[in-house]
Structures are given as structure tokens and as C-alpha cells.
Amino acid sequence: MNKDSKIYIAGHKGMVGSAVWRALLGLGYTNLIGRSSKELDLRNQEAVTQFYREEKPEVVVDAAARVGGILANKRDQYGFLMDNMRIQNNLIQGAQEHNVTKFIFLGSSCIYPKMAPQPLKEEYLLTGPLEPTNEGYAIAKISGVKLCQALREQHGKYFVSLMPTNLYGPNDNFDLESSHVLPAMLRKFHEAKENGNVPVTLWGSGTPLREFMHVDDMAQAVVFALENELPGYLYNVGTGVDLTIKDLALLIQKTVGHTGDIIWDSNKPNGTPRKLMDVTQLKKLGWEASIGFEVGIKETYNWFIQKQC
């Protein structure tokens, strides 16, 4: 891939897309293109086809998706399934029809079965039932993985799917109705501190185990997949290390400086008991995450505070 290769980053204003954009710019790539959702509705097949026809990107990174936490997914399974299938189907079909040479499809660790053995290996895909609370999103992403696999095997296309663990960092979604657990905690603890260190109520028991990776590490994994010819169609991307939700809460509470109580609402769902990615395959090829968790949390909190001002 040349430094002037035309690279389209779908979802370039989101957390992952913007991180990929920063990473490529930092490495000297000069021909990046992006469209906001207002400029290009990726759910509209005709609009996406016209975009491909006019812009002719050589490389596509699909970081566009409708995402949300447990509450948002549970409330609108149909919307998450339909919107994400439309987005990825249009992008993948357009890439195939307009001779895109490299396509990176980004998904999520939720594609794996709820009770799959830990850590999660790529081979566990489609070996058991999914977590019910985000089944719609997961099924959409699984279909995207399989589309990319089929194009790779049937037509020799360099279509690679990267499945990240839970991501966090700049440009994350901190809305309490639709955000994931880490940014939601950051905001809850910050607001509680600002209100006199009142107690913070969190969902579940705090016992589930989760893995988190800074979004800039994810961006570097995308760059690695673009600059190297990876032999497989599906790769996990993570740190290979997890912690309990309770320990996450304590770390965020310490980072924010909140001194009040933490109340666990056990009437709320925990979600999957554990989600740890087996990152052996990508590590064997020469890539691994490098940003320490405590450092990443501090940087993300500082970014959040700056945006609040």
C-alpha cells in the first residue's frame, strides 16, 4: 500500500474511525477520505454505490456501525440488526463491485457464543448461542465476517475481519443511555464527584470479567492488517488480559477522585460472564497492544474533562 493510496474510512468521525484516521495520517498517508452520516447514509444502497463510483477508493476500512451498550441493544434488537446489516452489506458489495484491493471489516468480541470457552479463539465462532441482550448486533457482525470470508475464498480478495475486545478512548460515547460500561462509569463517577461525592449505582454484581483496549491500539492493528498480507480471514484484537467489573469500577473511581460509595444493583443484567480474547494468532504475526490500562484510563478521563469544559 502506497502513501498516496486512496483510503476510505467509513465511520471516520467515530471513536475507532477517527483513531484509524489519526494513525494513518501520522504514518504519512495523504489520501484519506471520509463522509459523515449526513453526507452519506450507509444504509442507502444507491447512495453507497454512487459514492464508490465517484470516489473509487483503493482501500476501505469499515469502522461504521450502530453501536451501544446493554440497554440500547436490548431495547432495539431489530434496529441494531437491520441497520448494521445494511451498512456493512452496502460497503462490502460496493467494494467487491468497484475493485477495492483491501477491505478491513471491524466487528466485536460479542460475535462469539455467550458460554464459549475462555479465552475466546477465532475457531469458536458459531459454536453456540449468543448473549441474548446484544444478539441482533452480533448476528449482523457475524454475517459481515462471513461475507468477507466468502469474497476472500471465492474471489481471492484481501478482505480481513478484525474483532476487537471492548474499546475505550478519545471520541468514545459517554451518553448514559447508549454507552458501553467503561465510558458510562467514567461519566457516572465524574458527575457524582461534582455533586459532592454522592453514591454511584452500577448494574449487576460486579463479578463479570471484561477485557479493555485503548482505541489507538486498535488503530495500530488496522494499520498492521493494511501494511501486511495476513494469511487468515478473521483475527481477534485485544490485550489478552481482563479484570472484573468491580475492579474496573474501583480503578475508575480512583482515577476520577470520587470518594463516595458504590452500590451494585443486582436486579440489572450482568451480560456475558467473561469475555477475554485469545490474541495468539495476531501476536504470532508480529502485532500486540502496547498502551497500559491505567495510562489509557487517565488519558481518556482527561479527554472527557476537556470536552466537558
LINCORKA-V280049 format. One record per run of one state. SS is the DSSP state (H for helix, E for strand, L for the rest). FROM is the first residue (numbers start at 0). LEN is the number of residues. If there is no record, write none. Layout:
[[SS	FROM	LEN] [SS	FROM	LEN]]
This chain:
[[L	0	6] [E	6	4] [L	10	4] [H	14	12] [L	26	5] [E	31	2] [L	33	11] [H	44	11] [L	55	3] [E	58	4] [L	62	7] [H	69	6] [L	75	1] [H	76	21] [L	97	4] [E	101	5] [L	106	2] [H	108	3] [L	111	8] [E	119	1] [L	120	1] [H	121	3] [L	124	7] [H	131	24] [L	155	2] [E	157	7] [L	164	1] [E	165	3] [L	168	12] [H	180	14] [L	194	5] [E	199	4] [L	203	5] [E	208	2] [L	210	1] [E	211	3] [H	214	13] [L	227	6] [E	233	4] [L	237	5] [E	242	2] [H	244	12] [L	256	5] [E	261	4] [L	265	8] [E	273	2] [L	275	1] [E	276	1] [L	277	2] [H	279	6] [L	285	7] [H	292	16] [L	308	1]]
